[in-house]
């Protein structure tokens, strides 16, 4: 039993083994069959792909420009920026230097570039298969994206014919064009094109331009260390530029020298050259004009159709004023602080713009981009809202302790002076009065006034906003003060007058922006009165320049920001000073350093302009006048008017008391017309007995007009500006 079972079991194993062997043979046969098919199909696909690639490369090669056409083709745009007087301020864009032929290019320059950018340059057909395979392997084993594999030829194809996006489509076209270049041109021709066209930073295209920019001599004189520095720039021109970061440039050049030695292109002794001893061209503190061009030139994308031809941009900038502005900021900014200045002409033309103390040190534009607190210069909008609501500069106000929703502002000197007038409160920047005014007219009204005058940054309506807690741009604040200088009319800053081609063809011409009256004339005159007093006797005395000046100081808590904005003779200038890290700065009060910089600049800016007195004479609107101050111009017979009882009196009505004359005479007797109007046609009210009113009629018998309170309630206008209550005001 056991043997029989054992034999049966053994037979089963044999059967299984035989069956497994048969299956293995069948599987191997199938695998072999499919392997042959895959090999055939893969080979056919590869052959077709190679054929297709060859055809694509051939067609691309046929369509390529000639070598001499490529030499003459420049792919970047040159922009000449001109001042308002036509003089050249700066030339921006590419600088190509002299074309250096392959025979003139130092061999060490060729070796340096090949070592760091394309070590197998002389052996590949435009695309490096080894480099590509290595990049694919690295990517397949964990990298997020396919690493850069561009050869010198591929870089040339991209720089001349394509853009720099990272799409697979662009990479494929780049590879085809690179092989087409290799098909059509020799290695020496390709290297010559590359070294004369590649970008090295700072606007320098080609090794000759780079050599002149960084070393002050032509590329034909490049040393080993200098060639290593230039070759190292291609990877990241802005990061490794010797004018931006010498240490980074030296470190990158050392890498280039090491690669050259490892590849046998230089000896070990040559690789030991002291790169740090290279005599770099000293970069002078760049003209602050670049702050202006950084703001103005991006606008060309909206003003012009797409063009790559050289253009000339004619601007509003005054070279003398720009220099004076730069000097004023640098001379008056406290140690460790930055400064900015914006100056506008009466039509909004930017005469000077300084975004910092040194453009080379920092190109951040604090005049147009930085958002900082303006301090008490923000009170411009508080007092504009108060004047529009019915206040006048002579109105009595009270400087006393105040609490608004738990917020209790204090004056900078910690004292209160009691009763004073609006003019004095503004001139000495009394915080408690500004807080009470904002609370009375409404913080939302103050915010609305700021928006109306061009403040574009977010505005909160917390009570502390009246003291300048909102962050603003200096350009916006200067624009707001310029609107006051323009009599309350809107001002639109601009910097570009026209754009022409190098041949003089007009591409763009500035058109004057439509002006809007932002506040009534009497409000503009009233705020000018206050601003003038602030400079004459108040916190802005340091801004005096020997002619009428109107302006306002601003200082934030702990002296983190200092402001002064003002105008004289049609020029409005704003100055800000502070630290970029928002730390405290000693002596930064708006009435000191910023006001002094304002005065230093404005003395130059207005020297050739006539002295202009400010118009501060108030002509209040009818609703804001006392009865004896009412007047109107021209022939009174041409006017409908409302009498003291609210009655509409029509001219020429014979059934009205007084006949054709608008006013009843003394004692009910008609006055002669000439007696009713004196000096400029100003009517004088004359008291006299009045008849008893009848139902529905006024005292003179005329139909009774609808009561103003009824109208206000009917239309929901409960806060119509009213004549202020008897003084003191607040």
Secondary structure, 3 states (H helix, E strand, C coil): CHHHHHHHHHHHHHHHHHHHHHHHHHHHHHHHHHHHHHHHHHHHHHHHHHHHHHHHHHHHHHHCCCHHHHHHCCCCCCEEEECCCCCEEEEECCECCCCCCCCCCCHHHHHHHHHHHCCCCCCCCCCCHHHHHHHHHHHHCCCCCCCCCCCHHHHHHHHHHCCCCCCHHHHHHHHHHHHHHHHHCCHHHHHHHHHHHCECCCCEECHHHHHHHHHCCCHHHCCHHHHHHHHHHCCCHHHHCCCCCHHHHHHHHHHHHHHHHHCCCCCHHHHCCCHHHCCCCCCCCCCCHHHHHHHHHHHHHHHCCCCCCCEEEEECCCHHHHHHHHHHHHHHCCCCCEEEEEEECCCCEEEEEECCCCCCCCCCCCCCCCCEECHHHHHHHHHHHHHHHCCCCCCEEEECCCCECCECCCCCCCCCCEEEEHHHHHHCCCHHHHHHHHHHHCHHHHHHHHHHCCCCCCCCCCHHHHHCCCEECHHHHHHHHHHHHCCCECCCCECEEEEEECCCCEEEECCCCCCCECCCHHHHHHHHHHHHHHHHCCCCHHHCCCCCCEEEEEECHHHCEEEEEEEECCEEEEEEEECCCCCCCCCCCHHHHHHHHHHHHHHHHCCCCCCCCCCCCCCCCHHHCCHHHCCCCCCHHHCCEECCCCCEECCCCCCCCCCCCCCCCHHHCCCCHHHHEECCCEECCCCCCCCCCCCCECCCCCECCCCHHHHHHHHCCCCCCCCCCCCCCC
